[in-house]
Amino acid sequence: MTELYNSMQPMSIISIADLGCSSGPNTLFVAAELVKLVGELCRGSDHMPEFEILLNDLQGNDFNSIFRSLLPRFQEELRPGGFGHCFVYGVPGSFYGRLFAAKSLHFVHSSYSLMWLSKVPEGLEMNKENIYMSSTSPKSVLNAYYEQFKRDFWEFLKCRSQEIVGGGKMVLTFLGRKSEDASSKECCYIWELLALALKEMLSQGLIEEEKLLSFNIPQYTPSPSEVKAEVKNEGSFSIKRLEASEITWTACGNINMDSSTNVAKCMRAVAEPLLVQHFGPLLVLDQLFDKYRTILSDRMSKEETKFVNVTVSMTRLAD
């Protein structure tokens, strides 16, 4: 943001888009930090730009909650700093298509959203013992996931290239992996353990075998080299920085809960809509995630488990 502001000033308005914003307490966190940063850069100047904050997520996102409970706190937080006017908008829709007017954005941010694919890949019939990629998945299944990721990410980059001004910035964080093996434990293990809990439900007659065998997670956790290759392939952005970082499973969630409960709650928030849509409302989610928590507790007590984040900072090339 500092580089953007210094290269484009004076700016009368700065448009910031957050893609996959959700509706939790941190929805406006990045926007607030960026506004404060520009405020510091403008300190001592008689010029303060106005801000457009554009919050995007799918149509089912609770935008009403954002504007009813989060926006007042956001405005209150910024008021003492005397920052320029901030206009906040909700923009429902998939980021795998156009969302904004051409050349209207200066800064795009997305965190923990782009690993979600636009759909479950085709050609997963041979993956029946798994709900995601795993060490036992056939090569064809791994290829199907990777090809869907490439199509989706290329489309995402192409759409953003049309919406971001030349010299504009984009920072993306994926749940990813360091390994070049798409079936490595660092990205697939969390889903393999959920699959074990589902198989326990099957053995007890609580879910149908046909339903379990046809359930697949629409996610792909890329490596840094895969992200780099697709950015280069699309051709509209230059990469300023690309890195992978780690966070242990035990660092997730509420410090007042045990780690396995935290991870189970986080994964339930992620997986519940997919599970209900596929298995139907009769699936006893409390029972499933109790089993999952028990499995997590056992594995986390025996080994160090980590998530990997892949973060890339890019600049829109001039046309």
Disulfide bonds with the S-S distance in Angstrom:
none
